[in-house]
Amino acid sequence: MSDRSVSRRKQQKQWYTVLAPEQFDREELGETPADEPEKVLGRTIETTLGDLKNDASENNTKLTFKINEVASDSAYTEFVKHELTRDYLRSLTRRGSSKIAAYITVLTSDDYRVQIQPVAYTTMSADASQEKAIRREMIDLVRETASERTFKDLIDGVVEGRLSSAIYNEAKEIYPIRRVEVQKATLEAHPEEVAAEEETSVDVDADEVAVEDIEDEA
């Protein structure tokens, strides 16, 4: 291919302005090029909460968005992941204290499946039973919170720190807590994907029951 052909193809590419979801005030995330709008779909953009808020103190929070719609020269995104930086999490660790983490997969009230990973840091070293009780409290509270909230409201609670504050207030009744954070929150499935999985699961279970019934009759 000649240099002229390569140059012509580059000139045909259009730049699309990537925008954050409405819950993040449609802040501009950057630009991405493509020669066809469809090629923009599915691309991911990573930024920090600090960049969105113009607040350097929030740069320890990374946010990932995925383009799911293109209109004119704008590319719209959905939230897919919230994650604290490793350096920040490492700075929270103290000798003589306990780090208690949990990994919880939940369904929101509008049927989005999300994995939430809270982590609690105690003021002193907790024993095994205390760690277990704190982890159980984290799991129960996250599940209850998710079941009562939409996906948008749940993510707002994670990003704005309301969920970690709620965990802190409950866990400190079990053992002195220094800090609680949600170290990661990840969108795992949309409602239509969850519904499809549940339908498949029901079909499989029904087949298994039918096979067992036939074997019993034999």
C-alpha positions as CSV (number, residue, x, y, z in Angstrom):
1,M,0.0,0.0,0.0
2,S,1.4,3.4,-1.0
3,D,2.0,6.2,1.5
4,R,-0.7,8.2,-0.2
5,S,-3.3,5.4,0.4
6,V,-2.3,5.2,4.0
7,S,-2.6,9.0,4.4
8,R,-6.0,8.9,2.7
9,R,-7.3,6.3,5.1
10,K,-6.1,8.3,8.1
11,Q,-7.8,11.4,6.8
12,Q,-11.1,9.5,6.5
13,K,-11.1,8.7,10.2
14,Q,-13.4,10.7,12.4
15,W,-12.7,11.7,16.0
16,Y,-15.4,11.1,18.6
17,T,-15.7,12.9,21.9
18,V,-16.0,10.3,24.7
19,L,-18.5,11.3,27.4
20,A,-19.0,9.9,30.9
21,P,-22.4,8.6,31.9
22,E,-25.1,11.0,33.0
23,Q,-24.5,10.2,36.7
24,F,-21.0,11.6,36.2
25,D,-22.4,14.7,34.6
26,R,-21.4,13.8,31.0
27,E,-17.9,14.9,31.7
28,E,-15.6,14.7,28.7
29,L,-13.2,11.7,29.0
30,G,-11.2,12.3,25.8
31,E,-11.4,11.5,22.1
32,T,-11.1,8.3,20.1
33,P,-10.7,7.9,16.3
34,A,-12.5,5.5,14.0
35,D,-13.4,5.2,10.3
36,E,-16.8,3.8,11.2
37,P,-19.0,4.5,14.2
38,E,-19.5,0.8,15.0
39,K,-15.8,0.4,15.6
40,V,-16.0,2.8,18.5
41,L,-18.5,0.6,20.4
42,G,-17.0,-1.5,23.2
43,R,-13.8,0.6,23.6
44,T,-12.9,1.3,27.2
45,I,-11.7,4.5,28.7
46,E,-9.9,4.7,32.1
47,T,-9.7,7.9,34.1
48,T,-9.5,8.9,37.8
49,L,-12.2,10.4,40.0
50,G,-9.8,13.3,40.5
51,D,-9.8,14.1,36.8
52,L,-13.6,14.1,36.7
53,K,-13.9,16.3,39.8
54,N,-10.8,18.4,39.1
55,D,-9.6,17.3,42.6
56,A,-6.2,15.8,42.9
57,S,-7.1,14.3,46.3
58,E,-9.4,11.8,44.4
59,N,-6.7,10.5,42.1
60,N,-6.4,7.3,44.1
61,T,-9.7,6.2,42.6
62,K,-9.7,4.8,39.1
63,L,-12.8,4.6,37.0
64,T,-13.3,2.6,33.8
65,F,-16.1,3.3,31.3
66,K,-17.1,1.4,28.1
67,I,-18.6,3.0,25.0
68,N,-22.1,1.7,24.4
69,E,-23.6,4.3,22.1
70,V,-22.5,6.6,19.3
71,A,-24.4,9.6,18.1
72,S,-23.0,12.1,15.6
73,D,-19.5,12.9,16.8
74,S,-20.1,11.9,20.4
75,A,-19.4,8.5,22.1
76,Y,-21.5,7.7,25.2
77,T,-20.3,5.4,27.9
78,E,-21.5,3.2,30.8
79,F,-19.7,2.6,34.1
80,V,-17.9,-0.8,34.3
81,K,-15.4,-0.6,37.1
82,H,-14.3,1.4,40.2
83,E,-10.9,0.5,41.7
84,L,-8.6,2.0,44.2
85,T,-4.9,2.2,43.3
86,R,-2.5,-0.3,44.8
87,D,-0.3,2.4,46.2
88,Y,-3.3,3.9,48.1
89,L,-4.4,0.5,49.5
90,R,-0.8,-0.3,50.5
91,S,-0.6,3.0,52.4
92,L,-3.6,1.9,54.6
93,T,-1.8,-1.2,55.8
94,R,-0.4,-1.0,59.3
95,R,1.6,-3.4,61.4
96,G,-0.2,-4.8,64.4
97,S,-3.6,-4.4,62.7
98,S,-5.9,-6.6,60.6
99,K,-7.0,-6.3,57.0
100,I,-10.4,-7.9,56.4
101,A,-11.6,-8.2,52.8
102,A,-14.7,-9.7,51.2
103,Y,-15.8,-10.5,47.7
104,I,-19.5,-10.2,47.2
105,T,-21.6,-10.7,44.0
106,V,-25.0,-9.0,44.2
107,L,-28.0,-8.2,42.2
108,T,-29.3,-4.6,42.3
109,S,-33.0,-3.8,42.4
110,D,-33.0,-3.4,38.6
111,D,-31.2,-6.7,38.1
112,Y,-27.6,-5.6,37.3
113,R,-25.1,-8.1,38.6
114,V,-22.1,-6.4,40.4
115,Q,-19.1,-7.6,42.3
116,I,-18.3,-5.5,45.3
117,Q,-15.0,-5.9,47.2
118,P,-15.0,-4.0,50.6
119,V,-12.0,-4.0,52.9
120,A,-11.8,-3.0,56.5
121,Y,-8.7,-2.1,58.5
122,T,-8.7,-2.5,62.3
123,T,-6.9,-0.3,64.8
124,M,-5.3,-3.4,66.4
125,S,-4.9,-7.1,65.5
126,A,-8.3,-8.8,65.6
127,D,-8.7,-12.5,66.3
128,A,-10.2,-15.0,63.9
129,S,-13.8,-14.8,65.3
130,Q,-13.8,-11.0,65.2
131,E,-12.5,-11.0,61.6
132,K,-15.2,-13.5,60.7
133,A,-17.9,-11.4,62.3
134,I,-16.7,-8.3,60.5
135,R,-16.6,-10.0,57.2
136,R,-20.1,-11.4,57.7
137,E,-21.4,-7.9,58.6
138,M,-19.8,-6.5,55.4
139,I,-21.4,-9.2,53.2
140,D,-24.8,-8.9,54.8
141,L,-24.8,-5.1,54.5
142,V,-23.6,-5.0,50.9
143,R,-26.2,-7.5,49.9
144,E,-29.0,-5.7,51.6
145,T,-27.9,-2.3,50.2
146,A,-27.7,-3.7,46.6
147,S,-31.1,-5.3,46.8
148,E,-32.7,-2.0,47.8
149,R,-31.0,0.2,45.2
150,T,-30.7,0.6,41.5
151,F,-27.4,0.1,39.7
152,K,-26.9,3.8,39.4
153,D,-27.6,4.4,43.1
154,L,-25.4,1.6,44.2
155,I,-22.4,2.9,42.2
156,D,-23.1,6.5,43.4
157,G,-22.9,5.1,47.0
158,V,-19.6,3.3,46.2
159,V,-18.0,6.3,44.5
160,E,-19.2,8.9,47.0
161,G,-18.1,6.7,50.0
162,R,-21.6,6.2,51.5
163,L,-21.3,2.4,51.3
164,S,-17.9,2.3,53.0
165,S,-19.2,4.6,55.7
166,A,-22.2,2.4,56.4
167,I,-20.0,-0.7,56.7
168,Y,-17.7,1.3,59.1
169,N,-20.6,2.2,61.3
170,E,-21.7,-1.4,61.7
171,A,-18.3,-3.0,61.9
172,K,-17.0,-0.7,64.6
173,E,-19.6,-2.2,67.0
174,I,-17.8,-5.6,66.6
175,Y,-14.2,-4.4,66.9
176,P,-12.4,-1.0,66.6
177,I,-12.1,-0.1,63.0
178,R,-9.6,2.4,61.5
179,R,-10.9,2.6,58.0
180,V,-13.2,0.9,55.5
181,E,-13.0,1.2,51.7
182,V,-14.6,-0.4,48.7
183,Q,-11.4,-1.4,46.9
184,K,-13.2,-2.5,43.7
185,A,-16.7,-2.6,42.2
186,T,-17.2,-4.2,38.8
187,L,-20.2,-4.5,36.6
188,E,-20.5,-8.2,35.7
189,A,-23.8,-8.5,33.8
190,H,-26.7,-6.3,32.5
191,P,-30.3,-7.3,33.3
192,E,-30.9,-8.9,29.9
193,E,-27.7,-11.0,30.4
194,V,-28.8,-12.0,33.9
195,A,-32.3,-13.0,32.6
196,A,-30.8,-15.1,29.8
197,E,-28.5,-16.9,32.3
198,E,-31.4,-17.6,34.6
199,E,-33.5,-18.9,31.8
200,T,-30.7,-21.2,30.7
201,S,-30.2,-22.4,34.3
202,V,-33.9,-23.2,34.6
203,D,-33.9,-25.2,31.4
204,V,-30.9,-27.2,32.5
205,D,-32.4,-28.0,35.9
206,A,-35.7,-29.1,34.2
207,D,-33.7,-31.5,32.0
208,E,-31.9,-32.9,34.9
209,V,-35.2,-33.5,36.8
210,A,-36.7,-35.2,33.8
211,V,-33.7,-37.6,33.5
212,E,-33.9,-38.5,37.2
213,D,-37.7,-39.2,36.8
214,I,-37.1,-41.5,33.9
215,E,-34.3,-43.4,35.8
216,D,-36.6,-43.8,38.8
217,E,-39.4,-45.3,36.7
218,A,-36.9,-47.7,35.1
